[in-house]
Amino acid sequence: MTLDIRPLHPLFAAEVHGFDFSAPPERMDMDAVRAAARRHGVLVFRNATPPTDEQHIAFSKLLGPIEQGNIIKVTGFDRRRVRYMELVDVGNIDPDGNIFPADHRRMLFRKGDRLWHADMSFMENRATYSMLVGHEIPPEGGDTEFADMRAVFDELPPEMQRLAESLTVEHSIWRSRTLAGFPEPTEEELASRPPVRHPLVNVQAGSGRKSLYIASHASHVVGWPLELGRGLLAELTRFATQPKFVYRHQWRPGDMLMWDNLSTLHRATEFEDSKYRRDMRRTTCREREIAAADGGYA
C-alpha cells in the first residue's frame, strides 16, 4: 500500500492517507509508518469506522512489544469493560455501559489525563508508541493536544540544554494524579506502581534529535532540593507547551492517533464527562519485552 503523508502543523504531526487496517500484515507498509512517526511525532489515521479491537491490537504488535500486563490498582474498581488486556480503556463508561458518576474514584483518577504527560514515563520500561482509537466521541470538547519536545529542546538556550542533559528526574503516576486532585493514594495503589528515574533529555533513535522528557508524572530532580527541582520542571513545561509547539486534534469517530511518547507530550482537554459518553481505547508499545512484574498503564 502507498501512503500519502500530509503535514498538519509547521513543526510536527501529519495525517496519513491510504492505510488499510484490514489488510494482512505483509501488505502493511510499516517501514513507512515508522519513518513518518519518527519524522512527525504524531500521526492521524482517519477511518470511516473505527478499526476493530483485533485490528488495533494486530497493528500495534507490528510496532514493538505491546503492553498487556497488570494494570495500576485503583481501589474500588475491579471490573474491565473492554475484552482484551492489550487495550487501555480511557473512556468514561462503566462495564454496564453507563457513564461513571463524577465522584467515582476511576473518574477522579482519569482527571490526570488532562495534565501534560508522556504515557508510562512512570515505568522503568518506557512507552514508545501509543495508538488511541475513538469509538464514541462527545459532540463537543474532548480534543487532544500534543507538544513537540524535540522542537522545544532545539529552542532552549545552550546553557539550559547543557543543564538539562546533566539531570535525572524521578517519575511517579501518583504525582500527576495528586496534581489533578485525586485523593491521597491508598497503600495498595502506592504499592502497585512505585516511582522510577529517567534522564531529563532523551535522544531519538534513528534521527539523533534530543527532546525533553518531563511533565506531570515527573516528580522532582534527583539530587536537587525538592521545590527547586519542581520549579525547574514547571518552568520547562510552561516553555514546552507554548501554542507554537502545540497541535490540537479534533476527534472524529473512527480516528486512530499514533504518537511517539519519547518525542512528544500530550493531554486530554475538557468536556462534559458526566453528560456525554466517550469511548476511547489505547494500545501502548514499550522499549523492550515486558516482564510480568512490569505491566501497567496510564
WOWOJO-V163627 format. One record per helix or strand. SS is the DSSP state (~ for helix, > for strand). FROM is the first residue (numbers start at 1). LEN is the number of residues. If there is no record, write none. Layout:
ss = (SS,SS)
from = (FROM,FROM)
len = (LEN,LEN)
//
This chain:
ss = (>,>,~,~,>,~,>,>,>,>,~,>,>,>,~,~,>,~,~,>,>,>,>,~,~,>,>,>,>,~)
from = (4,14,25,30,42,53,66,88,93,99,105,117,127,144,149,158,168,173,187,196,201,210,218,226,243,246,256,264,279,292)
len = (4,4,3,11,4,9,1,2,1,1,10,1,10,5,7,8,4,7,6,4,3,3,4,15,3,4,5,5,8,3)
//
